[in-house]
Amino acid sequence: MDYGALEKFDVVFTSTPSGVTSELLPPLVGKGPKLIDLSGDFRLQDPEL
């Protein structure tokens, strides 16, 4: 995947089957775009968070 192109966006939305987003997004963490995942991969387990 060409992550360089994605780094130029302000926001990246993902909505993939279980397990896919957790493989795709880590290289983009802290690189610029806000990352919004609509799949269940990064759901918070603690309701207080």
Contacts in CASP RR format, 6 or more apart in sequence:
PFRMAT RR
TARGET T0000
AUTHOR 0000-0000-0000
METHOD contacts of the structure
MODEL  1
MDYGALEKFDVVFTSTPSGVTSELLPPLVGKGPKLIDLSGDFRLQDPEL
1 24 0 8 1.000
3 27 0 8 1.000
3 28 0 8 1.000
3 31 0 8 1.000
6 12 0 8 1.000
6 28 0 8 1.000
6 33 0 8 1.000
7 28 0 8 1.000
7 31 0 8 1.000
7 32 0 8 1.000
7 33 0 8 1.000
8 33 0 8 1.000
9 33 0 8 1.000
10 33 0 8 1.000
10 34 0 8 1.000
11 33 0 8 1.000
11 34 0 8 1.000
11 35 0 8 1.000
11 36 0 8 1.000
12 25 0 8 1.000
12 28 0 8 1.000
12 33 0 8 1.000
12 34 0 8 1.000
12 35 0 8 1.000
12 36 0 8 1.000
13 36 0 8 1.000
13 37 0 8 1.000
13 38 0 8 1.000
14 20 0 8 1.000
14 21 0 8 1.000
14 24 0 8 1.000
14 25 0 8 1.000
14 35 0 8 1.000
14 36 0 8 1.000
14 37 0 8 1.000
14 38 0 8 1.000
14 39 0 8 1.000
15 37 0 8 1.000
15 38 0 8 1.000
15 39 0 8 1.000
16 24 0 8 1.000
16 39 0 8 1.000
16 41 0 8 1.000
17 39 0 8 1.000
18 39 0 8 1.000
18 40 0 8 1.000
18 41 0 8 1.000
19 39 0 8 1.000
19 41 0 8 1.000
20 39 0 8 1.000
20 41 0 8 1.000
21 37 0 8 1.000
21 39 0 8 1.000
21 40 0 8 1.000
21 41 0 8 1.000
21 42 0 8 1.000
22 41 0 8 1.000
22 42 0 8 1.000
25 35 0 8 1.000
25 37 0 8 1.000
25 42 0 8 1.000
28 35 0 8 1.000
29 35 0 8 1.000
END
